[in-house]
Amino acid sequence: MGKWGWVKYVAIAYTGYKILQHYRKINYLDIAEKITPNDQYIVNLSNEIISRHRGPYSIEQLLDIFDYMKNLEYIDDLNPYETLIPKDTLIMGKGDCDEFAVATASLIGAIGGTIRVVTLFNDKIGHAFCEVYMGEEGNILENYLPFLSRYDNYPIGWEIDNQNHEWLLFDTLLPVPGCINSDFAIIGKNKWNWTSNTKVRYFS
């Protein structure tokens, strides 16, 4: 089960954003091994991206990476059978959802964040995105939402694992960090859930 809180408490639900036009199969075994936070190119680029907010790992740095990834071009499957390595995706400046997910995860890992990649499938489409570990339950409402003053009108979602740790949805194909993809989720009052026909897997 997940939870969400309003940015500036504006109760306008995000009604959906079509990520993929065609169903495709994401190579599960390929995902985890493509997360490369120690690659020197990734390390150098991540330091460049967060240059305005140098210092210890911070929420501002996460938002810098989100904004950087938003400038990349989404294209539907350069290679439908393999996920490109993050370095290639970032050099080209384009990729599909699984390439964006592992590139985002690698950049965040390079600055000291803890990440995982989530893959989703329902009976029509598939998708992949990154989640960021945010600490113990309650940390997002207390420490994260105040930093989102640049974004308005979206419910912000996160998942809570079996250890009561919070994982922020960090899908760079959606408008804001934490935005919930309604192709795969049902958004209710103060909570949300994956739909019953959505298959979810986690990779780190």
N, C-alpha and C positions, 0 to 999 in steps of 0.2 A: 504494500500500500504506500502511496505517496501523499505528500502534503503540499500546500501552496499558500502563498501570502501575496497580497496585492501591493504592487508598486504604487506609492502614493494613495493606496486604498481606493483606486478608481475601479469600480466593479463593471468592467467591460470585458466579457469573455472573448478569448481568442477562438475564432470559429473554425480554424483549420487552415492549413497551408500545405498544398499538394507538393510533396517532396519528389516523388518519382512518378514518371509517366508510364513506365512499363515495369512489370514484375521481373525481378532478377534474383538469382541465388548468390548470396554473399558467401565466400569461402571461409567458413568458420576457422579452420586450422591456420589460415593465412593471416587472420587479423592480429592475434597476439604477437606473432613474431615480427610484424611490421612496425610495432611501437618502438621507436629508437631514440630515446631522449639523450643518449650518450654520443650520438653521431656528432662529429665536430661541426658540421654545417648547421645542424639543428641548434647546437649550443650557441654558436655565434649569432645565428639569426634571432634566437629568443632573447639574447642580451640586447640586440639592436632594437627589437620590438618594444622592450620594457625600458628603454633608455630614459624616458621621462620619469620613471618611478623606480629608480635603482634602490638597492638595499635588500633587506630580508623579503622572502616570499610574501606577497600581499594580494588583497582583492583587486587593487588597482592594476597590478600586473596581469591578473586573469582577464580583466576587462580590456586591457591593451591587446592581449592575444586574440580575444573574441573579435574585436574591431578589425584587427589585421586580417583574420581569416574571412571576415565578411567581404573583403575586397577581392577575394579570389573568385574565379569564374566557375560556376557549376556546369558540368557537362555530363551527359548520360553515358557512363562506361567507356572510357578510353580502351580498356581491356576488360571484357565481361568475365574473364576467367581468373583474373589475378588482381590483387590490390597493389598499386604502385607503392614504392617506399616513400616515406614523407619527403625526403630530400628532392626526389624527382617531381613530386606534386608541387612543392613550394617553389622550385625553380621555374616550372612551367606556369605556375599561377592558376592552375585549374585542375579539376578532378571531380569525382562523384562523391556520394555520401560516405562510403567506407574510406576513401582516400582522405577526405576532410576529417573524418573521425580520428584516424591514426596520426595524421599530421598535427591536429590540435592536441591530442594526447601526448605526442612526443614533445611539442613545444612547452606544454605545461609541466611535463616531467622534467624537462631540462632546467626549469627555474625552481624546482624543488617541490612541485605539487604531486599529490597522489591521485592517480586517474584510473579509470577503467573505460573500455569501449563496450557499448550496448548494441546488440543487434536485435531487430524486431521483424517479425513476419506475421501477416494475417493472410486471409484467403485471397487477397488481391495484390499486395505489394510488399516489399521489404525495405528496410532502412537501417542505417547505422549512425551512431553519434557518440560523443564523449560525455562522461560524467566526471565531476570533480569532487573529491572528498573534502568536506567542509567541517568535520569535527563532530562533537557530540550533539544529540538532539536539542534543538532550540537555538543553535548557533546561527543558523541562516536568518531567522527572524530578527535576532538581536544584532547581528554584526554585518550581514550581507545586504539586506534590502535598503538600508540607508545610502549605500553607494550607488544605487540605480536611479539617481535623480535625472540622469540623461535619457532615461527610457520611461515612457508612460503607457498606461492603459493595457497592461498585460499581466495575467496571473503568472506568478513565478512558481515553478514546481521543483520538488526534490524527492528523492527516495530515502527511506529509512531502512537500513539493513537489520539483520538479526541481532547485532550488537548495539543497536540504537545509534548508529552513526549515520550522518546525513551525507547524501551524494546529490550535488546540484546538477540538474540537467543542463548540458552545455552544448546544445545543437547549433552549430554556426550557420546552418541553413535556415534557421528561424530568426525572427526579428530581434530577440533579446536573449541574454543568458538566462536560462531557467524556463524559457517558453515551452509549453506542453504541446506536443504534436497530437492534435485531435483526430488524426487518421488512425491512431492506435490507442487512444485514451478517452475515458469518460471523465469530464470535469464536473464535480459537484460542489456543494457548499462546503468550503474549507477543506476539501480533500479531493483526490482524484485516484483513478485506478486504470491500469491497462485493461483494454477490452477483453472479454472472455475468449475471443478467437485470436488474440495476439500471443505469439510465442516469443519469449524474451530470453536472451542469453547475455552473460557478462564475461568480458575478457580483460585481463590486466597483465 
